[in-house]
């Protein structure tokens, strides 16, 4: 690859840096009946399918990208990435 191709590649990458993406951290999941959801109120506890301290999942545009641990930084929650997840190949590719 020559210098011209490298600079063109950098310019193409720079165009993508301002693209907005949805980032979601999933602590766990549960199934509830609609009746149970309607009974939720402030202070209700919803039991999840994971244990406290277990790794959480980080999704980017609904695709699992990484796993990590919950941390608190300056009174805000964050995630420390501990594992990058290999992309799953689609059938036939």
C-alpha positions in Angstrom: 0.0 0.0 0.0 1.5 3.4 -1.0 1.2 6.7 0.8 -1.6 7.9 -1.4 -3.8 4.9 -0.5 -3.0 5.3 3.2 -4.0 9.0 3.2 -7.2 8.2 1.2 -8.0 5.5 3.8 -7.5 7.9 6.6 -9.8 10.4 4.9 -12.5 7.7 4.5 -12.2 6.8 8.1 -12.4 10.4 9.2 -15.8 10.6 7.5 -17.1 7.8 9.7 -16.0 9.3 13.0 -19.1 11.5 13.3 -21.6 8.6 12.7 -24.0 8.3 15.6 -24.4 4.7 17.0 -26.7 3.3 19.7 -24.7 1.8 22.5 -26.5 -0.4 25.1 -25.2 -2.1 28.2 -27.2 -5.1 29.3 -27.1 -6.0 33.0 -29.4 -9.1 32.5 -32.8 -10.2 31.3 -36.0 -11.4 32.7 -39.5 -12.5 31.5 -42.5 -10.9 33.1 -46.2 -11.1 32.6 -47.9 -7.9 31.5 -49.8 -7.9 34.9 -46.4 -8.0 36.7 -45.1 -5.1 34.6 -48.1 -3.0 35.4 -47.6 -3.7 39.1 -44.1 -2.2 39.1 -43.7 1.0 41.1 -40.8 3.0 42.5 -38.7 0.8 44.7 -39.7 -2.4 42.9 -37.0 -5.0 42.4 -36.8 -6.9 39.2 -34.8 -10.1 39.4 -32.4 -10.6 36.4 -30.9 -13.8 35.0 -27.3 -12.9 36.1 -25.6 -12.7 39.4 -24.3 -9.5 40.9 -20.7 -9.0 39.8 -21.1 -11.1 36.6 -19.9 -9.6 33.3 -22.4 -7.2 31.5 -22.8 -7.2 27.7 -22.0 -4.1 25.6 -24.0 -3.8 22.3 -23.4 -1.4 19.5 -26.4 -1.1 17.1 -27.9 -4.2 18.7 -24.7 -6.3 18.0 -22.7 -7.8 20.9 -19.3 -6.1 20.8 -17.8 -6.7 24.2 -18.2 -7.8 27.8 -17.1 -5.9 30.9 -17.6 -5.0 34.5 -19.6 -2.2 35.9 -17.5 0.6 37.5 -18.3 3.9 39.1 -16.4 7.0 38.0 -17.1 10.4 39.5 -20.5 9.2 40.8 -21.5 7.9 37.3 -21.8 4.3 36.2 -19.5 3.0 33.4 -18.2 -0.2 32.0 -14.6 -1.4 32.0 -14.2 -3.7 28.9 -12.7 -7.0 29.8 -13.4 -9.0 26.6 -14.0 -8.1 23.0 -16.4 -10.5 21.3 -15.5 -11.9 17.9 -18.1 -11.0 15.2 -20.4 -13.8 14.3 -20.4 -14.8 10.6 -23.6 -14.9 8.8 -24.7 -18.2 7.1 -23.2 -18.6 3.7 -20.4 -16.1 4.2 
